[in-house]
Amino acid sequence: MGVFVLLGARKPHILGRYLIAASIIPIGDATNVLRRNGSEVSAYRVHGTTAAIMLATAALLLCGPE
């Protein structure tokens, strides 16, 4: 829900900072999967890819015009 509020505010740098902070969630999920002897493929492919995409999107938002 918060993402839509930030999109409506038309402030891409704020949304980029939010995405950086929110990328901690899939990193934590991957850590939990690995600690519980879950599939490494799942941890890295699903959660790692999600975190990487979020960070890449944040970088694009932070580097764009304000």
C-alpha positions as CSV (number, residue, x, y, z in Angstrom):
1,M,0.0,0.0,0.0
2,G,2.8,2.4,0.9
3,V,4.3,2.0,-2.6
4,F,1.2,3.4,-4.2
5,V,1.3,6.4,-1.9
6,L,4.9,7.1,-2.9
7,L,4.1,6.6,-6.6
8,G,1.2,9.2,-6.2
9,A,3.6,11.6,-4.6
10,R,5.7,11.7,-7.8
11,K,9.0,11.6,-5.8
12,P,11.1,8.9,-7.4
13,H,14.0,9.3,-5.0
14,I,11.8,8.7,-2.0
15,L,10.4,5.5,-3.7
16,G,14.0,4.4,-4.4
17,R,15.0,4.8,-0.7
18,Y,11.9,2.9,0.3
19,L,12.8,0.0,-2.1
20,I,16.3,-0.1,-0.6
21,A,14.9,-0.5,2.9
22,A,12.2,-3.0,1.7
23,S,14.8,-5.2,0.0
24,I,15.9,-6.3,3.5
25,I,12.7,-8.5,3.6
26,P,13.6,-10.9,0.8
27,I,17.2,-11.1,2.1
28,G,15.8,-12.1,5.5
29,D,13.5,-14.6,3.9
30,A,16.4,-16.2,2.0
31,T,18.4,-16.3,5.3
32,N,15.4,-18.1,7.0
33,V,15.2,-20.7,4.2
34,L,18.9,-21.4,4.4
35,R,18.9,-21.7,8.2
36,R,16.0,-24.1,8.2
37,N,17.8,-26.4,5.7
38,G,15.6,-25.3,2.9
39,S,16.4,-25.5,-0.8
40,E,19.4,-23.3,-1.7
41,V,17.9,-23.0,-5.2
42,S,14.7,-21.5,-3.7
43,A,16.6,-19.2,-1.4
44,Y,18.9,-17.8,-4.1
45,R,16.6,-18.0,-7.1
46,V,13.4,-16.7,-5.6
47,H,14.4,-14.5,-2.7
48,G,17.8,-13.4,-4.0
49,T,16.4,-12.5,-7.4
50,T,13.6,-10.5,-5.7
51,A,16.1,-8.5,-3.6
52,A,18.3,-7.9,-6.7
53,I,15.4,-6.6,-8.8
54,M,14.3,-4.3,-6.0
55,L,17.8,-2.9,-5.6
56,A,18.2,-2.4,-9.3
57,T,14.9,-0.6,-9.5
58,A,15.9,1.6,-6.6
59,A,19.2,2.4,-8.3
60,L,17.3,3.5,-11.4
61,L,14.9,5.6,-9.4
62,L,17.7,7.3,-7.5
63,C,19.8,8.0,-10.6
64,G,16.9,9.5,-12.6
65,P,15.8,13.1,-12.8
66,E,14.1,14.5,-9.7
